[in-house]
Amino acid sequence: MDSSPKPQLAAEQPLLGPVPIPVAGATPGATGPVPRSRWGRLVATVVVTIAAVTPGLMAPALAAPVQRSLHLSGTAFGAAVTCFFAFTAVGAPVARRIVPRLPVRAALGGVALLATAVLAGLALAGQLWHLCLLLALAGLGNAFTQPVAAQVIATDIAPGRHSFAGGLFGASLGAGPFLPGLLVTLIAAPHGWRPALWTAAGLALLTLIAAALARPAGVGAVEAERTAGAPTGRAAAGPSPRTVGRVVVAWSLAAALATIGSNVGSAYFIQIGTASGFSPGIAGTLQMLASLLGVAVRLGSGGLADRAPHRIPRTVAVMMLTGTAGLATIVAGTPVAFLIGALLAVAGGWGWTGLLLAATMRLMPGESARAGAAMQGGLFAGGAVGPLSFGALSGHFGIPTTVGIAAVGPLLGALLLFVGIRALAKDAAGRPATDAPDPAAAIRADDARER
């Protein structure tokens, strides 16, 4: 009897759920070639996602001049920014159903065009309802990005590179604050907020090139996209559907709570930096540096997570706690405290998004779009709370105190991550032993060692 495939299959198993054998390139130990990653469409998705999130980040980066020009209160402007995040969360379930029926190129092209139109519209906006409507439309377009990314990762990227791929997609959120920081420093400060938005619209239009290049890599990739996640061979026993459902809900809530804090740190970076003693230009430069550090953290953590997939949820929890520490440091209100705290909050505390997507995809094999929509719903539901609450609370309590309140969100998010981890370990402990590899064995072993 040939026993050689067993250790190879066990080595490839993600440790958070059952793993199907992909059609277009089977896993080691199965009949067929070893799967190879194709990165072109994922890179295109990242580029378009940066354009998609730009309206939601440009608006708060330009909060002070826009409020003065349009005679808006902080609460009213916060409500407008909230529309972007709220409609991304609302649109996520709809996008989950539409994305599998669309070619990746078409979905990305539509998102890029919508982002361009919204940024141009914001440059012409003259009333509050203009801002609300345009940012709501941008949010609906942004809702498509994460389901598309999850589908591309599932079909184009080998299972052993999913965490790095998730980190690469998460880098689009990390790079998102870079463009507002750059445009505030180079254009908005000397020339005004409307020219900055026109420039952003022109850059968003260029991402159509990336969307046009997002083609499947041949017949095999098309077939893989059609059948991605369809089990065709024996998979190890994974958590029960009931446990998976509970964990996904817990992790979605964790994403929402953590995003409340991290969104305040990233979206209002320049405003918080100005209140801490920096000029808008210097605060914009610091935002660019924090954004670049955030990209490096996402890529590095994703690459390391592929070596130990069972530790991804714990890594996410530690990152959320890092965000709590960063926001708590900003409360001191000094330039040094802002510099240290903002780097922790934006780079570390906002660097977990791609990893959490990868962990959820491992829990839900064959349902990549659903996994992406679940995480995106949580992320942007929390993001919707941040701007509105920041505008209202900062007017009453001041910016440092408001940032301190926001620090509670990532702390609660980390606790919910651990709730999900314990639920998976308990589920694994309650299943009878089989001759198939146990995908939660590493979680049980880790818990036993820690106890």
ZATI-334213 format. One line per 8 residues: number of its first residue (from 1); for each residue x negated, y, z of C-alpha. Coordinates in steps of 0.001 Angstrom, whole numbers, plus 500000, padded with zeros to 6 digits. Each point is the difference from the previous one (the first is absolute). Layout:
! ZATI-334213
NUM	X/Y/Z ~ ...
***
This chain:
! ZATI-334213
1	500000/500000/500000 ~ 498632/503388/499038 ~ 499791/502183/503090 ~ 497857/502756/498595 ~ 502828/502467/499237 ~ 501148/500139/503633 ~ 497194/502067/501521 ~ 499952/502296/496988
9	503740/500598/500204 ~ 499793/500674/503717 ~ 497224/502499/499453 ~ 502100/501955/497532 ~ 503179/500014/502086 ~ 500999/503409/501305 ~ 500578/499540/503688 ~ 503281/501842/500312
17	502306/497929/497863 ~ 500365/497343/497321 ~ 498103/500489/496765 ~ 501285/498943/496586 ~ 497729/498837/497228 ~ 500063/502720/497316 ~ 500827/499027/496453 ~ 497368/501948/498104
25	496897/498579/501673 ~ 500490/497561/502838 ~ 498251/500204/503320 ~ 496931/497884/500650 ~ 501035/496466/500654 ~ 502848/500188/497511 ~ 499928/499059/496358 ~ 498923/502906/497816
33	497438/502783/500014 ~ 499086/502067/503037 ~ 502056/503232/499929 ~ 498153/503114/498944 ~ 500933/503512/501039 ~ 500968/502589/497392 ~ 499662/503479/501497 ~ 501057/502274/497125
41	503711/500255/500788 ~ 499364/500431/503727 ~ 497593/502883/499343 ~ 502634/501587/497744 ~ 502574/499551/502781 ~ 497683/501723/502478 ~ 499468/502962/497660 ~ 503727/500462/499394
49	500761/499588/503713 ~ 497693/502910/500805 ~ 502093/502127/497638 ~ 503222/498653/501538 ~ 499076/500968/503578 ~ 498543/503387/499022 ~ 503326/501924/500163 ~ 500635/498766/503535
57	496500/501009/501118 ~ 499602/503219/498001 ~ 503129/501500/501546 ~ 498845/499825/503649 ~ 496438/500957/499003 ~ 501502/503232/498624 ~ 502445/500409/502892 ~ 498853/503413/501225
65	499983/501892/496649 ~ 503177/498306/498749 ~ 501895/500825/503190 ~ 498891/503627/499795 ~ 500852/500305/496314 ~ 503425/498369/500236 ~ 500811/501353/503499 ~ 500513/496541/501522
73	499773/498916/503624 ~ 497765/497108/501020 ~ 503046/497828/500631 ~ 501513/500729/496587 ~ 496753/499326/498205 ~ 499497/496809/501999 ~ 503444/498842/498917 ~ 499009/500501/496365
81	496806/497969/500408 ~ 502001/497325/501795 ~ 502017/499492/496810 ~ 496939/498531/498284 ~ 499375/497379/502663 ~ 503669/499275/500680 ~ 500812/499372/496349 ~ 496940/497801/499619
89	501316/497857/502855 ~ 503551/499996/498619 ~ 498783/499198/496504 ~ 497779/497093/501055 ~ 502768/497320/499978 ~ 501195/501210/496599 ~ 496466/499992/498620 ~ 499492/496457/501296
97	502821/498782/497753 ~ 499015/502039/496951 ~ 496223/499513/499951 ~ 499984/496258/499104 ~ 502139/500782/496941 ~ 497730/502719/498629 ~ 496594/499770/498329 ~ 497366/501414/502317
105	499028/502550/497357 ~ 503563/501321/499739 ~ 500427/500312/503766 ~ 496700/501837/500435 ~ 500669/502274/497034 ~ 503369/501020/501379 ~ 498505/500748/503428 ~ 497194/502099/498482
113	502421/502036/497878 ~ 502322/500625/502939 ~ 497119/501120/502234 ~ 498841/502420/497295 ~ 503487/501465/499573 ~ 500478/500393/503750 ~ 496680/501795/500528 ~ 500801/502379/497131
121	503446/500580/501489 ~ 498528/500749/503425 ~ 497759/502617/498406 ~ 503190/501755/498805 ~ 502104/499421/503141 ~ 501562/503038/501588 ~ 502477/498626/502533 ~ 500168/497334/502678
129	502373/497760/498049 ~ 497549/499966/497108 ~ 497342/498577/502299 ~ 502382/497438/501478 ~ 501255/498742/496627 ~ 496578/499804/498386 ~ 498362/498242/502944 ~ 502900/497535/500193
137	499454/499125/496321 ~ 496285/499601/500631 ~ 500784/497663/502888 ~ 502161/497796/497797 ~ 497156/499721/497495 ~ 497500/499239/502735 ~ 502227/497149/501210 ~ 498975/497963/496952
145	496267/500070/500629 ~ 499660/497494/502832 ~ 502246/497290/498474 ~ 498040/500385/496754 ~ 496720/499706/501887 ~ 501186/496905/501874 ~ 501085/498363/496746 ~ 496701/500805/498295
153	497994/498666/502939 ~ 502027/496780/500008 ~ 499598/499415/496254 ~ 496601/501470/499141 ~ 497843/499508/503102 ~ 498645/496708/501319 ~ 501385/499102/503473 ~ 496599/500315/501639
161	499802/503681/498988 ~ 503478/501115/501032 ~ 498819/501924/503054 ~ 497445/501962/498002 ~ 502661/500608/497347 ~ 502368/501255/502698 ~ 497228/502260/501273 ~ 499439/501300/496487
169	503674/500860/499668 ~ 499984/501483/503486 ~ 497137/502188/498815 ~ 502538/501823/497841 ~ 501621/501257/503200 ~ 496565/500777/501387 ~ 499077/501938/496868 ~ 503377/501748/500004
177	498943/502814/502398 ~ 496832/500628/497957 ~ 501751/501777/497138 ~ 502049/502387/502207 ~ 496870/500819/501985 ~ 498065/500688/496814 ~ 502724/502148/498445 ~ 500588/501989/503184
185	496280/500739/500247 ~ 499320/500834/496355 ~ 503304/501376/498694 ~ 502648/500735/502646 ~ 497725/502051/502266 ~ 498748/502396/497276 ~ 502884/499884/497496 ~ 503183/498924/501805
193	502104/496899/500546 ~ 501808/499968/496648 ~ 496813/499698/497889 ~ 498917/497168/502298 ~ 503201/498117/499242 ~ 499666/500606/496248 ~ 496501/498536/500167 ~ 501297/496974/501894
201	502677/499513/497326 ~ 497344/500000/497274 ~ 497931/497417/501866 ~ 503075/497815/500562 ~ 500699/500091/496275 ~ 496559/498524/499351 ~ 500945/496876/501965 ~ 502226/499017/497093
209	496790/498800/498373 ~ 499494/497504/502822 ~ 503623/498866/499716 ~ 499615/499451/496248 ~ 496939/497814/500584 ~ 501753/497747/502552 ~ 500486/497066/497643 ~ 500210/496319/500994
217	496770/498130/499306 ~ 501333/497624/497340 ~ 502658/497298/499872 ~ 498852/498384/503227 ~ 500544/503196/501957 ~ 503471/500458/498543 ~ 500915/496464/501032 ~ 498500/500602/503435
225	502085/503145/500400 ~ 503142/498078/499097 ~ 499321/497146/502410 ~ 497919/501655/502704 ~ 500586/498376/503319 ~ 502026/497101/498671 ~ 498790/496964/501975 ~ 498794/497211/497763
233	498110/497863/502449 ~ 499891/499003/503661 ~ 499537/502905/502391 ~ 499144/499858/503656 ~ 502846/500312/502466 ~ 500410/503635/500911 ~ 502072/502006/502446 ~ 503744/499488/499891
241	502035/502467/497922 ~ 501547/501317/503202 ~ 496577/500732/501484 ~ 498810/501585/496770 ~ 503065/502257/499953 ~ 499425/501112/503581 ~ 496315/500666/499404 ~ 500645/502000/496839
249	502542/502133/501858 ~ 497557/500538/502885 ~ 497172/500919/497655 ~ 502221/502330/497962 ~ 500967/501792/503216 ~ 496334/500089/500979 ~ 499173/501615/496666 ~ 502764/502567/500522
257	498877/500938/503509 ~ 496312/500163/499125 ~ 500739/502090/496923 ~ 501744/502649/502084 ~ 496643/500830/501542 ~ 497729/499390/497048 ~ 502251/501981/497674 ~ 499827/502998/502301
265	496208/499717/500029 ~ 499654/499726/496222 ~ 502874/502100/498625 ~ 499439/502912/502400 ~ 496228/499662/500145 ~ 499337/503544/498753 ~ 502623/501606/502235 ~ 498702/498144/503078
273	496406/500867/499063 ~ 500900/503670/499660 ~ 501643/499954/503429 ~ 496807/498419/501389 ~ 497834/502887/498825 ~ 499023/499198/496393 ~ 500759/502102/496952 ~ 502351/498456/497408
281	497092/499551/497588 ~ 497856/498122/502510 ~ 502987/497948/501147 ~ 500608/499031/496374 ~ 496381/498920/499627 ~ 500261/497918/503169 ~ 503159/498401/498634 ~ 498093/498950/496886
289	497232/498467/502129 ~ 502509/498164/502184 ~ 501717/498728/496866 ~ 496745/498611/498589 ~ 499219/498341/503325 ~ 503501/498527/500009 ~ 499413/498469/496564 ~ 496729/498448/501202
297	501705/498585/503113 ~ 502781/498418/497929 ~ 497642/498377/497527 ~ 497582/498798/502675 ~ 502679/498618/502311 ~ 501735/498291/497080 ~ 496813/498270/498904 ~ 499258/498803/503531
305	503588/498844/500587 ~ 499773/497548/497088 ~ 497415/498082/502040 ~ 502429/499480/502902 ~ 503599/500493/498811 ~ 501481/498856/503317 ~ 498472/503034/501711 ~ 501638/502588/497737
313	502932/500834/502341 ~ 497603/500506/502920 ~ 497834/502236/497835 ~ 503060/502061/499101 ~ 500899/500357/503674 ~ 496490/501221/500839 ~ 500220/502571/497198 ~ 503312/501244/501356
321	498427/500402/503429 ~ 497176/501932/498344 ~ 502620/502354/498589 ~ 501435/500485/503493 ~ 496564/500883/501348 ~ 499393/502435/497156 ~ 503268/501852/500447 ~ 499509/500137/503763
329	496572/501576/499449 ~ 501470/502744/497787 ~ 502184/501105/502920 ~ 496967/501738/501538 ~ 500476/502680/497337 ~ 496308/500761/499385 ~ 498201/499803/496642 ~ 497785/497122/501174
337	502976/498069/501371 ~ 501845/500503/496720 ~ 497009/498850/497968 ~ 499599/496771/501979 ~ 503685/499310/500492 ~ 501043/500712/496429 ~ 497360/497708/498554 ~ 501162/497205/502322
345	503687/500645/499302 ~ 499781/500335/496214 ~ 497140/497630/499167 ~ 500495/497240/502578 ~ 503527/500454/501241 ~ 501424/500296/496464 ~ 497795/497298/498482 ~ 502156/496975/500830
353	502689/500341/497318 ~ 498410/497715/497403 ~ 499110/497383/502582 ~ 503540/499858/501345 ~ 501277/499539/496452 ~ 497557/497098/499495 ~ 501048/498396/503296 ~ 503685/500257/499095
361	499393/498520/496558 ~ 498361/497007/501689 ~ 503107/499570/502115 ~ 502265/500172/496946 ~ 498382/498095/497118 ~ 501907/500323/496751 ~ 501790/503141/501213 ~ 497364/502637/499341
369	502434/502770/498987 ~ 502100/499345/503118 ~ 496903/500096/502204 ~ 498886/503272/498413 ~ 503434/501568/500373 ~ 500264/498915/503648 ~ 496714/501660/500901 ~ 500715/503071/497896
377	503392/500391/501650 ~ 498325/500016/503393 ~ 497175/502290/498956 ~ 502171/502687/498507 ~ 502794/499742/502552 ~ 497376/501010/502545 ~ 498637/502555/497587 ~ 503438/501587/499783
385	500078/500569/503758 ~ 496590/501681/500121 ~ 500514/503216/497988 ~ 503443/500811/501406 ~ 498973/499364/503605 ~ 496672/501794/499546 ~ 501704/503110/498651 ~ 502570/500030/502800
393	497743/499063/502928 ~ 496991/502094/499045 ~ 502182/503109/499968 ~ 501013/499358/503615 ~ 496998/498310/501595 ~ 497086/500985/497800 ~ 497925/497892/497651 ~ 497672/498281/502561
401	502904/498719/502120 ~ 501875/498820/496908 ~ 496955/498052/498838 ~ 499789/498400/503446 ~ 503628/498884/499736 ~ 499282/498544/496560 ~ 497201/497903/501512 ~ 502605/497802/501700
409	501140/498635/496616 ~ 496853/498050/499057 ~ 499764/498679/503559 ~ 503492/498495/499806 ~ 499229/498717/496507 ~ 496980/498083/501284 ~ 502131/498401/502705 ~ 502504/498817/497378
417	497164/498523/497945 ~ 499054/497889/502999 ~ 503645/498961/500441 ~ 499947/498612/496463 ~ 496681/498239/500572 ~ 501333/498289/503106 ~ 503170/498949/498180 ~ 497915/498306/497294
425	497856/498232/502586 ~ 503078/498802/501903 ~ 501591/498739/496798 ~ 496831/498077/499101 ~ 499777/498453/503460 ~ 503581/498758/499747 ~ 499562/498165/496686 ~ 499113/496290/499963
433	496532/499146/498737 ~ 499733/498805/496378 ~ 497200/498878/497770 ~ 500277/503288/498072 ~ 497821/502924/501031 ~ 501632/502196/502605 ~ 499996/503608/498741 ~ 500401/501391/503532
441	497277/497871/501601 ~ 497583/502901/500072 ~ 502502/502209/501794 ~ 500569/497296/502658 ~ 496288/499492/500401 ~ 499354/503708/500360 ~ 502729/500361/502618 ~ 498657/497011/501939
449	496491/501459/500021 ~ 501249/503394/501137 ~ 501982/498451/502838
***
